[in-house]
């Protein structure tokens, strides 16, 4: 059985905020293309779910988190081998203070 990618509610909110930011700062066309590229990025995990590095700022949690880098963003994800899904938990702007990654949502 192949893996499936799912997005957390929190990650979807982050996507909305990224879209709004680029729509406002650049334009809606750019924002739309950028968002599509972010959403497409985790597809590489379908063939190799463990290619992302472990997220050290989230070390010690019950769930192991890994990440992919896309432009200035970390796509934080976890792998559920039993149910065969990869959950995108967060999209974190790497220009922020990394300590913010420890937020509880």
N, C-alpha and C positions, 0 to 999 in steps of 0.2 A: 504494500500500500504506500502510495506517495504522500509526501507531506503537503499540507495545505497552509496557506498564510492567512492569518486573521489579524485584525486591528483592534486594539483596545479602544474603549470609548475615549480615554484620555488622549491616545495618539490621534484619534480622529479630530478631537478638539484642537490639538496642536496643528494639524493639517489646515483646519479652518483658519486659525490665527496666521499661519504662514501665508495662506492665500490672500487674506485680507491685507496683510502687511505689504506684499508685493503688488497687489492691485492698487493700493493707495500710493506707494512710493514709486512704482514704475508704471504698470498698466495691467488691465485684466488679461490681456492676451499673454503677456509674459508670465503672469501669476499662474494661469491655466497650464501652460507648458511646463513650468517649474514643478507644479504640483503633480502632474502626470509622471514626470521623471522621478520624483521622490517615491511615488506609489509603485512604480515599476522596479525600482532598485532592489527590494527584497526578493524578487523572483530568482536571483542567483542563489538564494539559500535553498531553493527547492532541490537542487542537485547536490549541494554541499552545505548543510545547515550549520556546521561547526567552523566555517571559514572566518567568522567574526571573532575578534579578540574578546576575552572576558572583560567585563566592565568592573574595574577595580573599585570605583566609588560605590558600587552596589554589592561588593563582596560581603559575605557574612549573612546575606539574606537566605531565606528558605529556598527561593528560586534562583538559579544561576542565570545571570543576564550577560549577554554578549552584545556587540554592536558592529554596525557597518558605518562607514563614513560616506556621506554624499554631500559634496560641496562643503558648506559650513555646518552641516548637521550630522549628529549621531543618531542613527536609527537603532534604538535599544530594543532587544528582543530576547525571548526565552524559547526554549525548545521543549516540547512535550513529546518524547519518544513513544510513549504508550499510546497516545491518541493521534499521533502523527500530525501535529500542527506546530507551526511557528507563530508565536504571538508577538506582534510589534507592540511594545508597551509604551514607548515614548519616542518623540522626535525632539532632540535636544540641540539647541543652537550652541555650537562650541565656542562662540564669542562671549558666552556668559561665564560667570564664575562656576567652575566644575562642582563646587560644593552643592550647588542648587540641584544637582542630579539626585541627591539624597532625599528630595521631597517625598512625601509619603503617598501622593496620588499616583 
